[in-house]
């Protein structure tokens, strides 16, 4: 094969690897957020008692 073919295959492989890595990070982040929300609900924690960032997010959602 020519050098350009190897380079094209390498770039496609790199893009594919980055796509898999990004999908993994996003899915883990969503899973972790769901687990945190479930834990907060089971402990009856109100957003205002959690922290200031949660309080800001709660007011933005309403």
N, C-alpha and C positions, 0 to 999 in steps of 0.2 A: 504494500500500500504506500501511497505517497504521504509525505509529511502533513499535508493539509488534512488528509483523511484522519490520521491519528489525532491531530489537534482538534478536529471537529468532534470526534468521538470523546475525547477528554473533556471538552467543554460541555457536551451534552451530559456526560456522566456527572460532572461537577454540578450542573444545574439540577439534575435529578436528585443528587445527594442533598443539596440545599433544600429542595422542596420537601423531601422526606424529613429532614431535620426540623424544618419550620413546622410541618404538620404535627410532628411529635411534641414539640414545645407548646404549640397552641392547645393540643388536646390535653396535655398534662396540666396546663394552666387552667383550663375549663374544669377539669376533674377536681383540681385542688380547690378552686373557688366554690364548687358545689359541695365539697366536703366541709369547707369552712362554714358555709351558710347553714348546712344541716347541723353542724355542731352548735352554732350560735342559736339556732331555733330550739334545739334540744335543751340548751342551758337557759333558755328564755332571756337571752341577752338582747337588749334594745340597742339600736345603732348609736344612740346618744351616750350610752354607757361604754361602748367599745372604744372609740377614739374619735378624734376630731375629723379625720378623713371620712370615716363611716358616717358621721353626722352630716357632713357636707354632701355626700353621695345620697343619703336618704332624702335630704331636702330637694336635691336636683331631680330625683325620680318622681316626686309628688307633683 
